Amino acid sequence: MSSWRSGEETAALVGRMAAVSSSLHGILGRASNHEGHAAATVLLDELSLQHAWHAEILTERLPLRAGVDRKDLTVLGGIAGPIDVVDELASGGDVVGVVAAYRLVLLPRLIEHGGALAVGCSDAAERTLRRSLSFVALDLTQALVRAGSLLVAMTADRAAEAHGSRVAGDLSAAVAAAVPGPGLGS
C-alpha cells in the first residue's frame, strides 16, 4: 500500500501548515511585545519571525496554476478556534499562557503534521517540498527545546505552573475536539 497522496491532498496539508505558521507569526509577535518577560520577548520575537519564514517557504510550495489562488489553500480549518484562543491570550498579555499553549500543544501538533506530510512526499515530484519540510522540521525541533526551557523558567512558582498547565490542558482538549487525530487536520 502506498502512502502517496494526490496533489490536492498535499496542497491542503501544506496550506494548513502554512496557515498555522502564519498565525503563529502574529501570535508570538504580539506576545513578545508585552513587558515583564525579557527572555520571552527575545525568544518569542525570534520564533515569530521564524514562523513567518516557514509560512513563506511553505506557501511557495503550493501549486502555481491558472485558476488556483494560493491564498485559498492557506486555511486553518478546524484548528481555527483553538488558534483564536491562543491569539486572545497573546492580545491580553498572558505570555505564560501563550508559551504553555505553544510549547505543550501547538508546536507538537505542528511537528506531527510536518512529519506526516514529509512521509507522503513523492521523491520524484515533491523533492523541493520535502527539502523545505526538512528545514522547517529542524527549526521546529529546536523551538521545542528552547520554548521548553523558557516555559520552565516562566513557571518557577506554583501559581504560574498551575496556570500554564490549565491553559495547556484546556487547549489540548479544544484541539482534540476540533481536529481528531494527530497533526493539524486535513
C-alpha positions as CSV (number, residue, x, y, z in Angstrom):
1,M,0.0,0.0,0.0
2,S,1.4,3.4,-1.0
3,S,1.5,6.5,1.2
4,W,1.3,8.8,-1.7
5,R,-1.3,11.5,-1.7
6,S,-3.0,13.3,-4.6
7,G,-1.7,16.8,-5.4
8,E,-4.9,18.3,-4.0
9,E,-4.5,16.4,-0.7
10,T,-0.8,17.5,-0.5
11,A,-1.8,21.1,-1.3
12,A,-4.4,21.1,1.5
13,L,-1.9,19.8,4.1
14,V,0.8,22.2,3.0
15,G,-1.7,25.1,3.0
16,R,-2.9,24.2,6.5
17,M,0.7,24.1,7.8
18,A,1.4,27.5,6.1
19,A,-1.7,29.0,7.7
20,V,-0.8,27.8,11.2
21,S,2.8,29.1,10.7
22,S,1.4,32.5,9.6
23,S,-0.9,32.6,12.6
24,L,1.9,31.7,15.0
25,H,3.9,34.5,13.5
26,G,1.3,37.0,14.6
27,I,0.5,35.4,17.9
28,L,4.1,35.1,19.0
29,G,4.9,38.6,17.8
30,R,2.0,40.0,19.8
31,A,3.1,38.0,22.9
32,S,6.7,39.3,22.6
33,N,5.5,42.9,22.9
34,H,4.3,42.6,26.5
35,E,6.6,43.9,29.2
36,G,7.9,42.0,32.2
37,H,9.3,38.9,30.4
38,A,12.7,39.9,28.9
39,A,13.7,36.3,27.9
40,A,10.2,35.7,26.4
41,T,10.4,38.9,24.4
42,V,13.6,37.9,22.7
43,L,12.7,34.2,22.1
44,L,9.1,34.8,21.0
45,D,10.2,37.6,18.6
46,E,12.7,35.2,17.1
47,L,10.3,32.4,16.8
48,S,7.7,34.7,15.4
49,L,10.0,35.6,12.5
50,Q,10.9,32.0,12.0
51,H,7.2,31.1,11.6
52,A,6.8,33.9,9.1
53,W,9.6,32.4,7.1
54,H,8.1,28.9,7.4
55,A,4.7,30.3,6.1
56,E,6.6,31.9,3.2
57,I,8.5,28.8,2.1
58,L,5.5,26.5,2.5
59,T,3.3,28.8,0.5
60,E,5.9,28.8,-2.3
61,R,5.4,25.0,-2.4
62,L,1.7,25.3,-3.1
63,P,0.5,24.7,-6.7
64,L,1.1,27.6,-9.1
65,R,-1.6,27.0,-11.8
66,A,-4.2,29.0,-13.6
67,G,-7.3,29.3,-11.6
68,V,-5.6,28.3,-8.3
69,D,-5.2,31.1,-5.7
70,R,-2.6,30.1,-3.1
71,K,-4.4,32.2,-0.6
72,D,-7.5,30.0,-0.9
73,L,-5.3,27.0,0.0
74,T,-3.9,28.5,3.2
75,V,-6.7,28.0,5.6
76,L,-6.7,27.0,9.3
77,G,-9.7,24.6,9.0
78,G,-10.7,23.0,12.3
79,I,-7.7,24.4,14.2
80,A,-9.0,28.0,13.8
81,G,-11.0,28.0,17.0
82,P,-8.0,26.9,19.2
83,I,-5.7,29.2,17.4
84,D,-8.1,32.1,18.2
85,V,-8.0,31.2,21.8
86,V,-4.2,31.5,21.9
87,D,-4.4,34.7,19.9
88,E,-6.7,36.1,22.6
89,L,-4.1,35.1,25.3
90,A,-1.4,37.0,23.4
91,S,-3.6,40.0,22.9
92,G,-4.4,40.0,26.6
93,G,-0.8,39.9,27.7
94,D,-0.9,36.3,29.0
95,V,2.6,35.4,28.0
96,V,2.8,32.3,30.3
97,G,-0.4,31.0,28.7
98,V,0.9,31.6,25.2
99,V,4.2,29.9,25.9
100,A,2.4,26.9,27.5
101,A,-0.1,26.6,24.7
102,Y,2.7,26.9,22.1
103,R,5.2,24.5,23.6
104,L,2.8,21.9,25.0
105,V,0.1,21.8,22.4
106,L,0.6,23.7,19.1
107,L,4.2,23.0,18.5
108,P,4.0,19.2,18.9
109,R,0.9,19.2,16.6
110,L,2.8,21.2,14.0
111,I,5.8,18.9,14.2
112,E,3.5,15.8,13.8
113,H,1.8,17.4,10.8
114,G,5.0,18.2,9.1
115,G,6.4,14.7,9.7
116,A,3.3,13.1,8.3
117,L,3.4,15.4,5.3
118,A,7.1,14.6,4.6
119,V,6.5,10.9,4.7
120,G,4.0,11.0,1.9
121,C,6.1,13.1,-0.4
122,S,7.0,11.7,-3.8
123,D,10.7,11.5,-4.3
124,A,10.3,12.5,-7.9
125,A,7.5,15.1,-7.9
126,E,7.8,16.6,-4.4
127,R,11.6,16.8,-3.8
128,T,11.6,20.5,-3.1
129,L,8.6,20.2,-0.7
130,R,10.5,17.5,1.2
131,R,13.6,19.7,1.4
132,S,11.5,22.7,2.6
133,L,9.9,20.5,5.2
134,S,13.3,19.3,6.5
135,F,14.3,23.0,7.1
136,V,11.0,23.6,8.9
137,A,11.4,20.4,11.0
138,L,14.8,21.4,12.2
139,D,13.6,24.8,13.2
140,L,10.6,23.3,15.0
141,T,12.6,20.8,16.9
142,Q,14.9,23.5,18.1
143,A,11.9,25.6,19.0
144,L,10.5,22.8,21.1
145,V,13.7,22.7,23.2
146,R,14.1,26.5,23.5
147,A,10.4,27.1,24.3
148,G,10.5,24.3,26.8
149,S,13.4,25.9,28.6
150,L,11.5,29.2,28.6
151,L,8.4,27.6,29.9
152,V,10.3,26.0,32.8
153,A,11.8,29.4,33.7
154,M,8.4,31.2,33.4
155,T,6.6,28.6,35.6
156,A,9.0,28.5,38.5
157,D,6.3,29.5,41.0
158,R,3.3,27.3,41.7
159,A,0.7,29.8,40.5
160,A,2.4,30.2,37.1
161,E,2.9,26.5,36.7
162,A,-0.8,25.8,37.6
163,H,-1.9,28.5,35.1
164,G,0.3,27.1,32.3
165,S,-0.9,23.6,33.0
166,R,-4.5,24.7,32.9
167,V,-4.1,26.6,29.7
168,A,-2.4,23.7,28.0
169,G,-4.9,21.2,29.2
170,D,-7.9,23.3,28.1
171,L,-6.3,24.0,24.7
172,S,-5.3,20.4,24.2
173,A,-8.9,19.3,24.8
174,A,-10.2,22.0,22.4
175,V,-7.7,20.9,19.7
176,A,-8.6,17.3,20.1
177,A,-12.3,18.2,19.7
178,A,-11.7,20.3,16.7
179,V,-9.0,18.2,15.0
180,P,-9.4,14.5,15.7
181,G,-6.2,12.5,15.4
182,P,-2.6,13.7,15.1
183,G,-1.3,16.9,13.4
184,L,-3.4,19.8,12.3
185,G,-6.1,18.0,10.3
186,S,-6.6,17.8,6.6
